[in-house]
Amino acid sequence: MNYLVTGAGGMVGSHMVELLHSHGKNVIGTYYKPTTDIIELSPEIKMIECDVRYPENIERIIFEYMPEQIYHLAAQSCPTVSWNKPYETIETNISGTIAVYEAIKKARKFIDKNYDPIVVVACSSAEYGETLNELEGDEVYVKETAELKPLHPYGVSKVGQDLISFQYFMNDHIRCIRARIFNSTGTRKVNDVTSDFTYRAVQAEKTGVYELRVGNLETRRAIMDQRDLVNALMLLAEKGTPGEVYNISSEHIYRMRDIVDIIEVQIGHKFKTIIDPKLLRPTDEKIIVGDVTKLKRDTGWKQKITMEQTVRDMLEYWRKAIN
């Protein structure tokens, strides 16, 4: 049985191929302009360069390996980049998804008419967009039935990816599951609060200058460890209902001050926090939490990794990286 992970050069994809490999699975990962250092991965993991915007690339891989589980994570995944590169974002995220499904259709036609893989597609909470701002209350638990009103090209591309997947399920009977993913972090993550704080903390540890540039430490966010996310994706492949959509979200909410406190305990030193105006926002977003009732009911998933463990592992990762 072969497993295919597209976008294995990203944080989530790289950890997924590692986990599948550690379980003795025959896993193939694809990458294109990786955001992580794929040299960190075991050379035993087969990694293939593949720009999903060109259908023949993904066709070649699917034809050769006929994977029974496909985790489609390849994407232009940065909302801010999508403003500057809307064409690339739409083409990668929507056309790249079409390429996967069309390759499966062709494999059925030319290789094995009974080919029936399960495809788990990494969609996004960005699909909800303005709907989140319209809901009342400080904490917003979003159900899968909420209206999709994306606010940037990235969000639009994810809606397209989501709905095109449903279309292939309905019309071509390709078993797919759409996973709307909320905030996650972990080792190899860059440019989020937890990765920024842990990286700066390790730099401070190295220099002996225990200062930490921060924004609003009273801001609260629901954040999950990438290991809980990967576990959810794998459970969906095994137990999820084809054609359905599932939120994957943390159930725990953390103040940014909590993360600093955890880092201080882990490092064994207090920090002088310095408010950086560049890290402050005119208004703070609502706390966005995905309702994961459906995910838990269908798969038995639960969040297992504590923020203490996440921070400890990220600190150790940055120590090795800096050294």
N, C-alpha and C positions, 0 to 999 in steps of 0.2 A: 504494500500500500504506500503510495507516494503522497506527500503533502507539499503544496506550493504556497509560498508566502511572497506576494509581490510587495515591493517597498521594504525589503528586509534591510535596507541601509538606513532606516529611520530608527528612532528609539524603540517603539513598540515592536516593529518587525524584527529588529536585531535580537531582542530578547525572546521573541516567539520562536525564531529558528533555533536559538540555543536551547530553549526548553524542549522543543520537539526532538532535537538531536539527543539531548540528555536522556530522553525517554526511549531511545533506541529507534526512533522513527526515521524513515528515509525522507529527508526534507530538502527541498530545493528553494533557495531564496533568490529574488531578483533585486537589483538595485540600479539606480541612475541618479547621479549627483547626490550621493549619500550625505546625510546630515550627521552621521556618526562615523567613527573610524572603524571600518569593517575589518581592518587588520586585527582588531581585538577578538574577532570570531575564530573559532577553531577551523583550521584548514581542512578538517574532515567535512565541514558543512559546504555543500555545493552552492556556490554563489555565481549567478549569471547576470551580466550587465544587460539591461532591457529597458528601453524607453517605450512605455506602453502606448505612446501616441502613434506608434507605427505598428499596425495590427500584425504584420508578419513576424514581429519579434515575439510576441506572446503566443502566437499560433505555433511557432517552432517549438517552444517549450512545452506547451500543452500536448501537442502531437507526440513528442518524444516520451514524455513521462506519464501522460494520462492520469494526473493526480486525482485522487478520490476526495480530498479536501483541499479547497482553495481559499486562502485568506487574502482578500484583495485590499491591501493597505497602501499601495502605491498612489501618491497624490502630491499635488502642490498644496501643502497643508498650512500655509501661513496667511491669515486674513489680510494683514497689512500688505504683503507682497501682491495679493490678488488685485489691489487697486492699481498697481503699476504694471502688472502682467495679467490682465484679464483674459486675453486670448489663450495664453499658456495654461492658465488655471482651468478654464473651461475645457480646453482640449485634453489636458492631462486627466482631469477628474471625471469628465463625462465620456469623452471619446475613448479614453483608456479603459473605462469600465465596459463600454460597448465591445471593445476589442476582446475582452475576456469572454463575454457571452457568445460572441460570434465564433470564436475559436472552439468553444464547446459544441456549438451547432455543427461546425465543419467536421469536428472529430467524430460526431455521431454519424455524419453523412459518409465520411471516407474511411473511417477506421473501425468504429464499433457503434452500431446503432443503439446499443443498450448502455452506452456511457452515461452515467448519472451522478456526477460529483455534487457535493454540497459546497456552495459558495457563500462565505461570510464576508459581507462588504462593510468596510469601515466608513460609516457615515458620521454625522456630527451634530452636536447640540446647536451649532451655528444655524442650522436649518430653521430653528424656532424664531430667531431674530426678534423682531418688534413685538411678537406675542409675549415675550418675557417681560417687556416693559409695560405691557397693558394689564398684566395680572396684578392683583392687589396683595399687599402685605410685604414685609421685609424679606421673608424667606419664600421662595417660589419653588414648589415641587411640581415639575412639569410632567404631564402624562404624554404618552405616545400619540394620543388623539388631539393634542394641541395643534392649532393652525400653524402652518409653515409660512413665515414672513421674513426671509433672510434679509440682512442689511448690508451685505457686501458681496462682491463677485464670488468669493470663496464659499459663502453660505449658499448662494444660488447654485454653484457647481455641485454642492453636496445634495441639495434638493434634487437636481437633475440625476445624479448618481443613484439616489434613493429610488426615485420613481421609475427610472429606466430599468432598474433591477426588478421592480414589481411587474413591469411590463413583460420582461423576459420570463418571469415566473408564470404569469397568466397565459401568455401566448405560446411560449416554447417549452413550458413545463421544466424549466431549469430550476432546481431546488436552490433557492437563495434565501439568506437571512440578512436583514438590514440592521446594523448595530449603530445607534446614535450615541456617540461617545462624548462624555463630558470631561472636565478637567482631570488630567492625570500627570504624574511626574515620576521621576526615578533616575537611576544612573543613566548617563548619556543624554539626559534632557538638557537643553540650553534655553535661555531667554524666558524663563518663568521665575516666579518669586523664590521658590524653594531651591532651584538650581543656582540662581544668582546669589542668594544668601549663603548657601553652603560653600560655593566657590570662593566668595569674598572671605568667609570665615577661615578657610584653609590658607588663603593668602595671608590673613592676619596672623594665623598660627605660625606661619613660616617667617614672617618679618618681626613678630613680637609686638606689632602695633594693633591693639585690639579695638579697632574702630569699625563700624559697620554703617554704610550708607543705606538709608531706608526711605520708604514713602510713608503712607499712613498705616501705622501698625494696628489700628483698630479695625481695618478692613477685614471682612470675614469671607472665606471661600471654602467651597466643598472640593476637596482634592483627594484623589485616590492614587495609590501606588500602581505603577505599570504592571506589576505582577498580578494584582487583582484584576486589572483590565484584560491581560492576556488570558488569565484563567476564565474570565467571562466569555471571551471570544471562542475559546476551545470548548467550553460547555455548550455554547450555542450550536456549534457544529455537530455535537453529539446529541443534544436533547432539545434544541430549539425547533420551533414549528416553521417549516419552509413557507416562504411568502410573507412571514410576519416581520414586524419591526420591533426592536427592543432598545430601551434606554440602558446605557451602562454608566453608572454615576456613583460617586462616593455617597455614603449615607452620613458621613461625619463632616462637620463644619469647623474650620479652624480660623482663629484670628491670626493675623500676621505676627503679632506679638508672641503668640504661642510657639510659632516656628523658631523665633529668635531664642525664646526660653529653652526650647529643646536643644538647639545648637549649643547654647552656653553650657548646659549640663553635659553634653557629649564631649565638648572640648575642654571643659573644666576651667573655664575662664569667663568672666563677665565682659560684655562689650559696651563700649560707649557708642550709642546709636546717634547718628547724625542725619537729620532730615535733609534729604536732597530734593529741592523744589522740582527738579526734572522728573522725579518719581512720583510726584503728587498729581492727582487728577482733579479737575474742577468739581466733578461730582463722582460719587462712588456708585458702582453698579449694584443692583440687587444681588442677593445671594442666590445663585442659580443651582438647583439640585434636581437631578432627574429622578422621577418616581420609578423605582426599580421593582415594584410589586410583581410585574409580569415576568421579569427576568428571574426573580427568586422562585416564583411559582413554577415556572416551566423547567428550570435547570437546577434549582437548589443552591444557586450561587449565594455567597455572602462575602462581605469585605473582611479580609483577614489581617492585612498588613497595617500595623500602627504607624502613625507619623513618626514616632520615635525610631522605629526600625528603618523607615524610609530615609530619614535624615542621617542616621548612623551609616547606612550603606552609601549614601551620596557623599558624605564627608570622606569616607575611605576611598571612594572612587576618585575624587578630586586630588587627594593626597598622592595617589599613584600617578595620576595624569600630570600633576605639576612637577613631580620628581622625575 
